[in-house]
Amino acid sequence: MKRKLLALGLGQSNFLSFLYGAVTKQELGFGVGAPYLQTFGKSDAEADLFENGAFRKPHLSHWMAAAIKSAGSRHVYATFLFIFGVEGKPLKALHFLRSHLGKRAFFLANGDFRSYDVFHFHFMQYSYVQEVFFIPRNKKVVCSFWGSDLLRTSDILNFYLVRKALHRADAITCQSLELREIILSKFGRSLLPKMHVVMFPIEEAIYRRIRELSHDTNRITAFCGGTYSSSKINVVVGHSGSRFNNHLSIIEALADFPLADKVHLVVTLNYAITPGERAAYRPQLEAALQKTGCSFAFQEDVLSDDELALSRLATGIFLHAPASDALSSTMLEMLCAGSVVVTGSWLPYKTFRNAGLHYHEVPDFASLGASVAAIVTHFEHERLRATVNRQAIEAGFSNDELVSKWLQVFS
């Protein structure tokens, strides 16, 4: 009989499609629904992976039933009163109530999704785990931390609701031993028997295109005719538009850069940022970029698979120093493409180091400028050292092994 999984929580397709695409490729009798999928302008093929056509929208009767069920819920009362009374945020309390009723009505409209065997929650923040309290007790619940959900959120309400969700869960996943230790320290060591350390599968198509295009100098040069430079070392700042990427701190660390004529800065702002946020952020970034003395450009367009592979191959140096992270797929792709990577030593990347990958770490932003200058000065030597990474990635990050671990989690 075909097993069915419902993916809930954050529906960011560049995580979900890699994971479930790899799982359904290896386990053919596995169906996946993702009602909150966000495709970020990708092709329809990505959405076709998911069985989303049969979901029913709630009608008035479902909303009324949701209101009746919620009226008798101690969880709803306690959460609403905490937000309203203790936090003193009436608008947030009303938003919680509206969100809860909407999700409850959606579940009721779809028969509480009783035909599904596994309910997989992504991104452990309270707004993404509300449905965990609707799921029948005989169904399996998997909760997956992504990294920033654990490291960037600390309010009491979030701790309370996520802790309740984790105690309801049958399995909890994270991507490294460092993150597992933080979870156990924060939410209690009684969760240890439920814990699984397993990475998300890599997007093999990108790595395949990186390998195939790596010797096509004409394609790479043609790609560099726009945002990227064909005559300077391209230094890419950040992997998305989120301010948590610390673009501004990185750029400020390169003020009056001594080798400015040799590098071209590319600031990534193509997703995880709204048009309004981008419009407000760009002037701040431009002011800091002007002080570096370097030429610069912004990467604001969502790239196709080929363009993404070419952008990795066109990158000479990748500066990756977010406030927090789990294991960065962008960093792994850059390393595979032969880019020289500089990252923050505060990030939990022991898995990468243990796999034999070569990259640079800095303890703070004050050290970044000198580190980048040293790399630029000895750039050819640094690129040669980075060539070991592709073979190490192919040997140490096998999707077959990762998928086997995920299937154990779902079983």
Summary of the structure (lengths in Angstrom):
residues: 411
radius of gyration: 22.8
end to end distance: 13.6
largest distance: 68.7
contacts: 1305
relative contact order: 0.11
helix: 53%
strand: 14%
